[in-house]
């Protein structure tokens, strides 16, 4: 059986095993999850595929969870104690090193998930992101956090250039 079919079926079986039962809801959500994960391994429109590194993904998720807690605390502090320091906000333009659309999208989306920060604009050439951040001490602190998130994202998801097929050889 082709890995194109076997892979998503195995992901679907794992999904059922994690939830513990088979239902229409689990079937639908499992098909969506398997489709998204499988599409990460297929070739994109630029002829590039992506590889997910589990250790890098684990680090990214842990850092994101910590950032969610810290961001929630910043926003709560700004609401409960609305001083100038707590409600200070910045628009920061950060130049990025990522050049693949998927990596750039992941960085932008993860920034918007964290309370107190919002991706305002994303440019792909040159890769640059504009972020609105609240509760930070300085724009440099925001830039440092964006760069760290970019580094973790590129460690979790790497682009794999397409391989060229071997040229035909003349048969004597």
URBELBEL-V622904 format. One record per residue. N is the residue number from 0. PSI is psi in whole degrees, -180 to 180 (* if undefined). NEAR is the number of other ideal C-beta (glycine too) atoms within 8 Angstrom. Layout:
n={N/N}
psi={PSI/PSI}
near={NEAR/NEAR}
This chain:
n={0/1/2/3/4/5/6/7/8/9/10/11/12/13/14/15/16/17/18/19/20/21/22/23/24/25/26/27/28/29/30/31/32/33/34/35/36/37/38/39/40/41/42/43/44/45/46/47/48/49/50/51/52/53/54/55/56/57/58/59/60/61/62/63/64/65/66/67/68/69/70/71/72/73/74/75/76/77/78/79/80/81/82/83/84/85/86/87/88/89/90/91/92/93/94/95/96/97/98/99/100/101/102/103/104/105/106/107/108/109/110/111/112/113/114/115/116/117/118/119/120/121/122/123/124/125/126/127/128/129/130/131/132/133/134/135/136/137/138/139/140/141/142/143/144/145/146/147/148/149/150/151/152/153/154/155/156/157/158/159/160/161/162/163/164/165/166/167/168/169/170/171}
psi={141/146/-18/-28/-40/-42/-56/-34/-40/-39/-40/-41/-41/-39/-46/-40/-38/-38/-24/-6/164/119/170/-38/-46/-35/-49/-50/-35/-39/-39/-48/-45/-39/-42/-47/-42/-35/-23/-25/-11/165/140/-178/-19/3/23/145/170/148/133/128/118/-41/-43/-39/-40/-45/-42/-44/-42/-47/-39/-42/-42/-44/-34/-42/-47/-44/-40/-40/-40/-45/-42/-42/-40/-34/-44/-35/81/68/170/-38/-41/-28/6/135/156/149/122/129/125/124/132/164/-18/143/2/139/-40/-45/-42/-40/-42/-44/-47/-43/-41/-36/-39/-23/-31/125/136/-5/148/131/122/-41/145/128/140/-22/104/154/115/144/140/126/138/123/141/143/4/157/-33/161/-30/-35/-40/-45/-42/-41/-39/-43/-39/-42/-38/-45/-44/-36/-44/-25/-28/-37/116/148/136/114/151/148/143/140/152/140/152/140/145/134/124/*}
near={4/5/6/7/8/9/10/12/9/8/13/12/8/8/13/12/7/6/8/5/6/5/6/5/6/12/10/8/9/13/9/8/10/13/9/8/10/12/7/10/9/7/6/10/3/6/6/11/10/13/9/9/10/6/6/12/11/8/11/13/8/8/11/11/8/8/11/11/8/8/13/9/8/14/12/8/10/13/6/6/6/7/6/5/5/11/10/10/8/10/8/12/7/12/6/11/6/11/6/10/8/11/14/15/9/10/15/11/9/12/14/9/7/11/8/11/13/8/12/7/6/10/8/6/4/5/12/10/16/12/14/11/12/12/13/13/4/7/8/6/9/15/10/8/10/15/9/9/13/13/8/12/14/11/10/11/15/8/11/8/5/8/4/4/4/4/4/4/4/4/3/2}
